Amino acid sequence: MEALRLCLPGLLIILIRPATGVGPGNPTASACSDFSWKSCEECLKNVSCLWCNTNNTCMDYPVRSILPSSSLCPLADARWGVCWMNFEAFIIAIAVIAGLILLSIAVCCCYCCYCRKRSRGPDEAEERLAREREERRMQSLQRKHERKVKHDEIRKKYGLLQDSDHPYSRFENE
């Protein structure tokens, strides 16, 4: 435990500034301008450097702005991180990836909301409609039964309902 406490400050320095090439124990640290007129690969070994293909210069990356200004180096000729990709391609690639991520999140959210809505079952409006439909069906059956009773009374009054087993018995010849 004591050794971890003693090593922690050194470990933090290594983790915070590993790729800049500038640190307390690195005597080979040099300014980005020292790599001008050399190769892009040598310049970009230090991630705080920016290579400009137009005039083969290595310069400090302008950290105050997100993108280097066109007066410093045109985006089509600026390289950072890797020599084979310019800033225009980098911006387009990042925009496409961000767009795909946002689109996939939107599709997932819509799909999840749709599935949740379907899995919940009927809501209050659907239940109310089902109750009303059942009430109308019951009222219809009740009216149908009342009409049948009324018609049977009329048939009985005029003697047309003699044999309920044979509704067509009145047409038989006796």
Secondary structure as GFF3:
##gff-version 3
##sequence-region A 1 174
A	DSSP	alpha_helix	2	16	.	.	.	ID=ss1
A	DSSP	three_ten_helix	32	35	.	.	.	ID=ss2
A	DSSP	alpha_helix	40	43	.	.	.	ID=ss3
A	DSSP	beta_strand	49	52	.	.	.	ID=ss4
A	DSSP	beta_strand	57	60	.	.	.	ID=ss5
A	DSSP	beta_strand	78	79	.	.	.	ID=ss6
A	DSSP	alpha_helix	87	119	.	.	.	ID=ss7
A	DSSP	alpha_helix	124	157	.	.	.	ID=ss8
A	DSSP	three_ten_helix	169	171	.	.	.	ID=ss9
###
